[in-house]
């Protein structure tokens, strides 16, 4: 039988070990990973390991998170070459990529990619100043729904998921890395012209919160970040520095608030 290839997974022939240590032939869905090239102004800027899903949005979100662009209008043209797995972007002539003072560091996400800005030294990001409060009961209920809505994870496994939640606008994305999910959501908002919703929205994450993830959330401007897992100490420091409400270990009706609890309405 030939392996069947789908957008997000392949069906592979493998061997299964049963309870009596006997091997039997079977098939299993396995998550598909690609190396996506991001070409900017004719040069390869970075390669991202990801699902073959929303490639243009991933590239746009990455450029926004890195501070290369500030709006979709900064992009002259964008296209995806599905034979080369490459997103080809031309920026407006007045948009320059300055790497001289930036640091190239390997992220801690699931998938080895590079970030051109040191996530521990973000000087270009703004403090979250919204005075809007959010219902704690709503947060707990949305987290419960979110954890059962990850279709790829439920069917295949091997992915993380992130939910952008606004009462009137939601985006759920899954990928092998949390950082990719964030960038895809950011890219979707950029393309749709809906970045303005970020200041009244909540981000829900299936895995841990690292400093890299925190800087992406701060750059997007969402006032609350919620995870079913733990934040790192660097992520907590950044949340306090930029006045972001950070919740971790949110499971069932329980959780911990690591920063800015004043936005939570009981």
C-alpha positions as CSV (number, residue, x, y, z in Angstrom):
1,X,0.0,0.0,0.0
2,X,1.3,3.4,-0.9
3,X,1.5,6.1,1.8
4,X,-1.4,8.5,1.4
5,X,-0.5,12.2,1.9
6,X,-2.9,14.8,3.2
7,X,-2.4,18.5,4.0
8,X,-1.8,17.9,7.7
9,X,-0.9,14.3,8.0
10,X,0.2,11.2,6.2
11,X,-1.1,7.6,6.6
12,X,1.9,5.4,7.0
13,X,2.5,1.7,7.2
14,X,4.0,0.9,10.5
15,X,4.3,-2.0,13.0
16,X,2.3,-2.1,16.3
17,X,3.5,-3.7,19.5
18,X,0.6,-5.4,21.4
19,X,0.3,-6.4,25.0
20,X,2.2,-9.7,24.5
21,X,5.1,-7.9,22.6
22,X,3.9,-9.2,19.2
23,X,4.4,-7.1,16.1
24,X,1.6,-6.6,13.7
25,X,1.4,-4.5,10.6
26,X,-1.0,-1.5,10.6
27,X,-1.4,2.0,9.4
28,X,-1.4,5.2,11.4
29,X,-1.8,8.9,10.8
30,X,1.4,10.9,11.3
31,X,1.6,14.7,11.4
32,X,3.2,16.2,8.3
33,X,6.1,18.7,8.8
34,X,7.5,21.0,6.1
35,X,10.4,23.5,6.0
36,X,8.8,26.8,4.9
37,X,11.1,29.3,3.3
38,X,10.2,33.0,3.8
39,X,11.7,35.0,0.9
40,X,11.7,38.7,1.4
41,X,12.9,41.1,-1.3
42,X,14.5,38.2,-3.2
43,X,16.5,36.8,-0.2
44,X,15.7,33.9,2.1
45,X,15.1,35.5,5.5
46,X,14.3,32.3,7.5
47,X,13.0,28.8,7.3
48,X,10.2,27.7,9.6
49,X,9.3,24.1,10.4
50,X,5.5,23.9,10.4
51,X,2.4,22.3,9.0
52,X,1.6,23.0,5.4
53,X,-1.3,25.2,6.4
54,X,-1.8,29.0,6.1
55,X,1.8,29.6,4.8
56,X,1.2,33.2,3.8
57,X,-0.4,34.1,7.1
58,X,2.5,32.4,9.0
59,X,5.1,34.4,7.0
60,X,3.2,37.7,7.6
61,X,2.7,37.0,11.3
62,X,6.4,36.2,11.7
63,X,7.4,39.4,10.0
64,X,5.0,41.4,12.2
65,X,6.2,39.6,15.4
66,X,9.8,40.4,14.5
67,X,9.0,44.1,13.9
68,X,9.9,43.9,10.2
69,X,6.4,45.1,9.2
70,X,3.8,47.0,11.2
71,X,0.8,46.6,8.9
72,X,-0.4,44.6,5.9
73,X,0.0,47.8,3.8
74,X,3.8,47.5,4.3
75,X,3.6,44.5,1.9
76,X,3.8,45.2,-1.9
77,X,3.1,41.6,-2.9
78,X,2.9,38.1,-1.4
79,X,2.5,34.6,-3.0
80,X,3.1,31.0,-2.1
81,X,5.0,28.5,-4.2
82,X,3.7,25.1,-3.2
83,X,6.4,23.3,-5.2
84,X,9.2,25.0,-3.3
85,X,7.3,25.5,0.0
86,X,8.3,29.1,-0.2
87,X,6.4,32.3,0.6
88,X,7.6,35.1,-1.6
89,X,7.2,38.6,-0.3
90,X,8.1,42.0,-1.6
91,X,8.0,44.9,0.8
92,X,7.3,48.5,0.0
93,X,10.5,50.3,-0.9
94,X,10.6,52.3,2.3
95,X,10.5,49.2,4.5
96,X,14.0,48.0,5.4
97,X,15.2,44.9,7.3
98,X,17.9,45.9,9.8
99,X,19.6,42.9,11.3
100,X,22.8,44.7,12.4
101,X,21.6,45.2,16.0
102,X,19.4,42.1,16.3
103,X,20.4,38.8,17.8
104,X,19.8,35.5,16.0
105,X,18.6,33.0,18.6
106,X,17.0,29.5,18.4
107,X,13.5,29.4,19.8
108,X,12.3,26.9,22.4
109,X,9.2,25.9,20.5
110,X,8.5,22.5,18.8
111,X,10.3,23.1,15.6
112,X,13.6,24.8,15.2
113,X,13.3,28.3,13.8
114,X,15.2,31.5,14.2
115,X,14.1,34.8,15.6
116,X,16.0,38.0,14.7
117,X,15.1,39.9,17.8
118,X,16.3,38.8,21.3
119,X,13.0,38.0,23.1
120,X,14.6,39.0,26.4
121,X,15.4,42.5,25.3
122,X,12.2,43.8,23.6
123,X,12.4,47.6,23.5
124,X,9.9,48.3,20.7
125,X,6.8,46.7,22.4
126,X,4.2,48.8,24.3
127,X,2.7,48.2,27.7
128,X,-0.9,46.9,27.6
129,X,-3.0,49.9,28.8
130,X,-6.6,48.7,28.3
131,X,-8.8,49.0,31.3
132,X,-11.3,46.5,30.0
133,X,-12.1,43.6,32.4
134,X,-12.9,40.1,31.5
135,X,-15.2,37.6,33.3
136,X,-13.2,34.8,35.0
137,X,-16.2,32.5,34.5
138,X,-16.0,33.2,30.7
139,X,-12.3,32.5,30.6
140,X,-12.7,29.1,32.4
141,X,-15.6,28.1,30.1
142,X,-13.8,29.1,26.9
143,X,-10.7,27.2,28.0
144,X,-12.8,24.0,28.5
145,X,-14.3,24.4,25.0
146,X,-10.9,25.2,23.5
147,X,-9.3,22.1,24.8
148,X,-11.9,19.9,23.0
149,X,-11.8,21.9,19.8
150,X,-8.4,20.9,18.4
151,X,-9.4,18.8,15.5
152,X,-5.9,17.8,14.3
153,X,-4.8,16.9,17.8
154,X,-7.9,14.8,18.4
155,X,-7.4,13.0,15.1
156,X,-3.6,12.7,14.8
157,X,-1.9,14.3,17.8
158,X,1.5,15.9,17.6
159,X,0.3,19.6,17.5
160,X,-0.2,22.6,19.8
161,X,-3.2,24.9,19.5
162,X,-3.9,28.6,20.1
163,X,-7.2,30.3,20.2
164,X,-7.7,34.1,19.6
165,X,-11.0,34.8,21.4
166,X,-13.1,37.9,20.9
167,X,-16.9,37.7,21.6
168,X,-17.6,38.4,17.9
169,X,-14.5,36.9,16.3
170,X,-12.5,33.7,17.0
171,X,-9.5,32.1,15.3
172,X,-8.3,28.6,16.3
173,X,-5.0,27.4,14.8
174,X,-3.0,24.3,15.3
175,X,0.6,23.6,14.4
176,X,3.7,21.6,15.5
177,X,4.9,24.8,17.3
178,X,3.0,27.3,19.5
179,X,5.1,30.1,18.0
180,X,3.7,29.1,14.5
181,X,0.1,29.2,15.8
182,X,0.7,32.7,17.2
183,X,2.2,34.0,13.9
184,X,-0.6,32.4,11.8
185,X,-3.2,34.1,13.9
186,X,-1.4,37.4,13.7
187,X,-1.1,37.0,9.9
188,X,-4.8,36.2,9.6
189,X,-5.7,39.4,11.6
190,X,-3.3,41.4,9.4
191,X,-4.8,40.2,6.2
192,X,-8.4,40.7,7.5
193,X,-7.6,44.2,8.8
194,X,-8.7,43.2,12.3
195,X,-5.6,43.9,14.5
196,X,-7.8,46.4,16.3
197,X,-9.7,43.5,17.9
198,X,-6.5,42.4,19.8
199,X,-6.9,45.0,22.6
200,X,-10.3,43.4,23.6
201,X,-9.4,39.8,23.1
202,X,-7.9,36.8,25.0
203,X,-5.3,34.3,23.8
204,X,-5.6,30.7,24.9
205,X,-2.6,28.3,24.6
206,X,-2.5,24.6,24.9
207,X,1.2,24.4,26.1
208,X,3.7,26.2,28.2
209,X,4.4,30.0,27.9
210,X,8.0,30.9,27.2
211,X,9.5,34.4,26.8
212,X,9.2,34.0,23.0
213,X,5.5,33.3,23.2
214,X,5.0,36.2,25.6
215,X,6.7,38.7,23.3
216,X,4.5,37.6,20.4
217,X,1.4,38.1,22.6
218,X,2.7,41.5,23.7
219,X,3.4,42.5,20.2
220,X,-0.1,41.5,19.1
221,X,-1.5,43.6,22.0
222,X,-3.8,41.1,23.7
223,X,-4.3,42.0,27.4
224,X,-4.8,38.4,28.6
225,X,-2.9,35.2,27.9
226,X,-4.2,31.9,29.3
227,X,-2.5,28.5,29.3
228,X,-3.3,25.0,30.5
229,X,0.4,24.6,31.3
230,X,3.1,26.7,33.0
231,X,4.8,29.9,32.2
232,X,8.6,30.3,32.6
233,X,10.1,32.9,34.9
234,X,11.1,35.0,32.0
235,X,7.6,35.0,30.6
236,X,6.2,36.1,34.0
237,X,8.7,39.0,34.2
238,X,7.7,40.1,30.7
239,X,4.0,39.9,31.6
240,X,4.6,42.1,34.6
241,X,6.8,44.5,32.6
242,X,4.2,45.0,29.8
243,X,1.1,44.8,32.1
244,X,-0.3,41.7,30.6
245,X,-2.7,39.4,32.6
246,X,-1.2,35.9,32.7
247,X,-2.9,32.8,33.8
248,X,-1.4,29.3,33.9
249,X,-2.5,25.8,34.8
250,X,-6.1,26.6,33.9
251,X,-7.9,23.3,34.1
252,X,-11.5,22.7,35.0
253,X,-12.5,25.5,37.4
254,X,-9.0,26.2,38.7
255,X,-5.9,28.0,37.7
256,X,-3.1,30.4,38.8
257,X,-2.8,34.2,38.0
258,X,0.9,35.2,37.6
259,X,0.5,38.8,36.6
260,X,-2.1,41.7,36.5
261,X,-5.1,40.0,38.2
262,X,-7.0,43.4,38.2
263,X,-8.4,42.6,34.7
264,X,-10.4,39.6,36.0
265,X,-14.0,40.2,37.0
266,X,-15.4,37.6,39.4
